[in-house]
Amino acid sequence: MHSEYFAGVLNYDAGGIGFKSGRHTGMSFSFIHFGADNIPDTYGLIDDNGQVHYDQVTSFSIADWAFSTSLAGEVISRRYRKGGLKYGVSAKLINRKVGPFAKATGVGMDAGLIFENKKFVTSIMTKDITTTYTGWSFTIDDEHKKILNATGNDIHVKSYEINYPRITACIGTELKMNDLMKLRPQAAIDITTDGRRNTAISTNVASIAPHAGMELMYNKKIFFRAGVGKFQSYISNTDLSKKSIGFDPSIGVGIQMKKMNLDYALIDFGSNSNAGLNSNVIAVKFLLDKKK
């Protein structure tokens, strides 16, 4: 996958491969890249006499890379015909670079469980379950240090970036309305453990953000979807002393054909937030396997 943001200023790339490693297990390898190029380095723009030298402006790039390997499988139970318990675990290596000035390396792990029976599907996923530590080192030459000191900036030699565990728990079910229609509601919560956030429930230790959605399936070919999330407290644009609780709704539709799936979503429409922005997301999937 390749995606560009802000007219190509930022670039996002992702790729992966998965394969069976046993009768009920599988493995995968994947990568994610996010970065920007041609960032102006203006350290030498103005000399000691206040003269501007545009020819001294250079450029550098920043990039984040993440590599992961995953193992997943299912525990088959005769009691639950739909699969019973499924599990997955990923180990990831993170590499970050800011031009010639700084670089970082980090490691972490993610894990998840899915339990399914005839009525409900429940899941729990924990990102950075071991707490992901990323160690930074900085390389700054004497000329840059001189400018940074003169402008009141701190000069770091080493630092650490910590990602605390983030837990997502979800429950869903399928309700048969008639021979052609089924309703699939679900609800979930995100639990962050890095302190107080602007969420529906917030403490000094953890914050909880709820979200929910549902899908109405017709004849296994047409899918109508709706969801709501981002319950947050917003400050009024006209009166800074007033706060209100806002949320972001989303709707979508999907069409499943013999060899192609088409999905459309309108995200954050009618948002109660001050931004009031929305996104149109379109996805197309083609089936190339002739056997199916």
Secondary structure, DSSP 4 states (H G I P E B T S, - for coil): -EEEETTTTEEEEEEEEEEE-SSSEEEEEEEEEEEEEEEEE-TTSB-TTS-B-GGG-EEEEEEEEEEEEEEEEEE--SS-TT-EEEEEEEEEEEEEEETTTEEEEEEEEEEEEEEE-SSEEEEEEEETTT-EEEEEEE---HHHHHHHHHTT----SEEEEEE--EEEEEEEE-EE-SSSEEEEEEEEEEEE-SS--SSSEE-SS-EEEEEEEEEEEETTTEEEEEEEEEEEEEE-SS-TT-EEEEEEEEEEEEEE-SSEEEEEEEESTT--SSS---EEEEEEEE---TT-
